[in-house]
Amino acid sequence: MADIFGQQIKRKLKTKKQNINLRKLFKQKLEYAEVIPDAAVRTQLMHRLARKEFMLFNPARLNIYYLGGILITGITAAVLLFSGSENSVLLNSSTVLIKANQSDTGSYIQIPVEYPVRIKPDNSNLIHKKTIKTRKTTTLPQKSEVQTPKVTESFRDSILTPTGISKSVSKSGLLNKVTTDKNKLQSEFKNDLSIIDPFNSVGCAPLKVRFHNNSASYDSCRWTFGDGGYSNQKDPEWIFDVEGEYKVILDVFGHDGKSLSSSALVAVHPRPQAHFEISPEKAVLPDDEIRFMNYSTNAVQFLWDFGDGTTSEFFEPRHTYSKFSKYNVRLVVLSEWGCADSLTVFNAFSGSEYFIIFPNAFIPNVQGPSGGFYSSKSDEAAQVFHPSFIGVSDYQLKIFSKLGIQIFESNDVKLGWDGYNNGQLCDPGVYIWKVRGKFRNGEPFIKMGDVTLLKN
Amino acid sequence: MMRDQQIIELCAKHDRKAQQVLYDKYSRLLLGICLRYATDKAEAEDILQDSFLKIFFSIKDFTGSGSFIGWLRKVAVNTAITHYHKNLKYRYHVDIDEYVTIEAGVMSFEEDFFTSDELYKVLNELPTGYRMVFNLYAVEGYKHKEIAEMLGIDTNTSKSQYSRAKAVIRDKLEKLGKLRNSYSDNG
């Protein structure tokens, strides 16, 4: 059997016939093929059908479904209405101390605000008092507008001392929160909610903040960090990865289902990033003046350390090094919030390209020796034999005739051979040269080759 | 057993019983069609459900001229095409050039050599575009021009996709055949 199958497979037919066969195969096998669907498909289909037919309004089919629907709608509406009115009286008044950010100075002060606690879910910013619903002003209605720290000081005394919970007000004056409640809740919660470590609430992303729940006698608590995260721990630690201002809310729940809420702001600033490039890319020290291209972001202050003991605070400084060496160039940037970043390029100029190359022919000036000095004019006529080079410090060039007699020597790279020996123009032909020396980075070089002296 | 005509009339009135009878009678055939256009059975069953919803809601438009089965087939195929269009952007597109057309291994296939399960599997594994064109052309018997209109592609695309589909299918069948061959050798 296997052989027959094999032969069938290998049998070659003309394209057209084979096409028909492939079509025929699938058509005959699959055109009326039946596949048993899963039983669940039927049930699901019938449900979908029922739903779809229900949506299709048909007076003839006005039946128990419609009545049920109307009933359910009615009940839902009633429940919504009822619960909506309940929500608004969840908590009574409480006093919350929040921080305020004075935009001009950037310092933090405390403002006591008396308002009925009714925190809106989307209340993103408590910095500005206008966003706080001061609907019910009980004790200090008009004074809540005052923003000076001095007044706040007196408020603090007047409000907090009587209730005996003022201890938590931190000396640093940063984020600090005291929530009091004037009704029964007070007996259940010692409302001493200093929720945020004051030294940590402002910083650069990623910012790690340690929270403290100082409430006493509560059942459970829930922290909502404002970036989508939450925790049920007492003193959670949270890392804010993304810059922004986050309203951190602490809800504490008592045994009888009552709850208190407190919130504070955490400001997460973008982290600056130090970035720069060196121009020219393959600089030659000490010849080139180095330009530093600054690509730092979120930074306002810059401190450059060129690695040779000199520094600069310019945005894009220029610097010339006095000698070749290994230099580590470092840039420290500071953001307007005091966050820092740095970038150090180690051995910044190692990529520099030093080279020395020689031509293989030249045409001496027949009118007389030039002494080997060369210029762009002599170069144009190729009258002096000299190298093209970058970064050469030590240099010794020797030129020999074919017989091996040394006829020229130069210890100055700026002095080439003019084709004369003892005042006599040498014969045209091939001469041997040998050069040895050092580049500025200390790398030695030895090269040799031949050069053809041509006659004009 | 109700006759088709009776079922159709009752279904047009959204009679739940008749709808169930219709489903029980034709779901296997229609799933057989849907499966050819899908990547797996779950997707085929999705198409099947959609097809039946369409059938139940437009059965009143069925004129009675022409075969009922033919009409059902058409609805199923059209639903599969709709499904294809809807899911086009989610599908994994196989670059056409990945498949090298193999014309050298030309061969003929004996019908009984492959089971319909195997043929379904081969179809399911095809790139979606190939599968659509191949099904519509080879099994449903549409012309390339009609297919081009249905799928919103160029006639030449339909043609080239068909020939590429054939090449891929041939390749797959050949592998299947070889596998089975070696199996029977061992056995």
Chai-1 contact restraints between the chains, C-beta under 6 A:
chainA,res_idxA,chainB,res_idxB,connection_type,confidence,min_distance_angstrom,max_distance_angstrom,comment,restraint_id
A,A2,B,N181,contact,1.0,0.0,6.0,A-B,restraint_1
A,A2,B,S184,contact,1.0,0.0,6.0,A-B,restraint_2
A,A2,B,D185,contact,1.0,0.0,6.0,A-B,restraint_3
A,F5,B,N181,contact,1.0,0.0,6.0,A-B,restraint_4
A,G6,B,N181,contact,1.0,0.0,6.0,A-B,restraint_5
A,Q8,B,E110,contact,1.0,0.0,6.0,A-B,restraint_6
A,I9,B,M107,contact,1.0,0.0,6.0,A-B,restraint_7
A,I9,B,G177,contact,1.0,0.0,6.0,A-B,restraint_8
A,K12,B,V106,contact,1.0,0.0,6.0,A-B,restraint_9
A,L13,B,S108,contact,1.0,0.0,6.0,A-B,restraint_10
A,Q18,B,V106,contact,1.0,0.0,6.0,A-B,restraint_11
A,Q18,B,S108,contact,1.0,0.0,6.0,A-B,restraint_12
A,N21,B,S108,contact,1.0,0.0,6.0,A-B,restraint_13
A,N21,B,F109,contact,1.0,0.0,6.0,A-B,restraint_14
A,L22,B,K166,contact,1.0,0.0,6.0,A-B,restraint_15
A,R23,B,A138,contact,1.0,0.0,6.0,A-B,restraint_16
A,L25,B,F109,contact,1.0,0.0,6.0,A-B,restraint_17
A,L25,B,E111,contact,1.0,0.0,6.0,A-B,restraint_18
A,F26,B,A138,contact,1.0,0.0,6.0,A-B,restraint_19
A,F26,B,V139,contact,1.0,0.0,6.0,A-B,restraint_20
A,K27,B,V139,contact,1.0,0.0,6.0,A-B,restraint_21
A,Q28,B,E111,contact,1.0,0.0,6.0,A-B,restraint_22
A,K29,B,S116,contact,1.0,0.0,6.0,A-B,restraint_23
A,K29,B,L119,contact,1.0,0.0,6.0,A-B,restraint_24
A,L30,B,R36,contact,1.0,0.0,6.0,A-B,restraint_25
A,L30,B,S116,contact,1.0,0.0,6.0,A-B,restraint_26
A,L30,B,L119,contact,1.0,0.0,6.0,A-B,restraint_27
A,L30,B,V139,contact,1.0,0.0,6.0,A-B,restraint_28
A,E31,B,V139,contact,1.0,0.0,6.0,A-B,restraint_29
A,A33,B,G32,contact,1.0,0.0,6.0,A-B,restraint_30
A,A33,B,S116,contact,1.0,0.0,6.0,A-B,restraint_31
A,E34,B,R28,contact,1.0,0.0,6.0,A-B,restraint_32
A,E34,B,L29,contact,1.0,0.0,6.0,A-B,restraint_33
A,E34,B,G32,contact,1.0,0.0,6.0,A-B,restraint_34
A,V35,B,L31,contact,1.0,0.0,6.0,A-B,restraint_35
A,V35,B,G32,contact,1.0,0.0,6.0,A-B,restraint_36
A,V35,B,L35,contact,1.0,0.0,6.0,A-B,restraint_37
A,I36,B,R28,contact,1.0,0.0,6.0,A-B,restraint_38
A,P37,B,S27,contact,1.0,0.0,6.0,A-B,restraint_39
A,P37,B,L31,contact,1.0,0.0,6.0,A-B,restraint_40
A,P37,B,E45,contact,1.0,0.0,6.0,A-B,restraint_41
A,V41,B,E45,contact,1.0,0.0,6.0,A-B,restraint_42
A,L45,B,Q49,contact,1.0,0.0,6.0,A-B,restraint_43
A,L45,B,F52,contact,1.0,0.0,6.0,A-B,restraint_44
A,E53,B,H14,contact,1.0,0.0,6.0,A-B,restraint_45
